[in-house]
């Protein structure tokens, strides 16, 4: 492995490390409320992207209620599917770039 390949590999590892330190987050909202006024309660769950944030300082979860008495309780989780996709894309670029840079030091 030549010097250029080592630099590209180190750069890719640094990018993947930064992606791990600032992962994508997902807000999960749980809605609890009565259905039809007959005493039954419903639970629905929705997920939406919450952006990127430092690993040890995640975004704030949603906690509120509306005028109908429905309670919204939220949580935050790392979007591992998106993070793994990002890491796979970096790995793909590295695997494609390293053979291309094989003869880079030869003059």
Secondary structure, 3 states (H helix, E strand, C coil): CCHHHHHHHHHHHHHHHHHHHCCEEEEEEEEEEEECCCCEEEEEEEEEEEEECCCCCCCCCCEEECCCCCEEEEEEEECHHHHHHHHHHHHHHHHHHHHHCCCCCCC
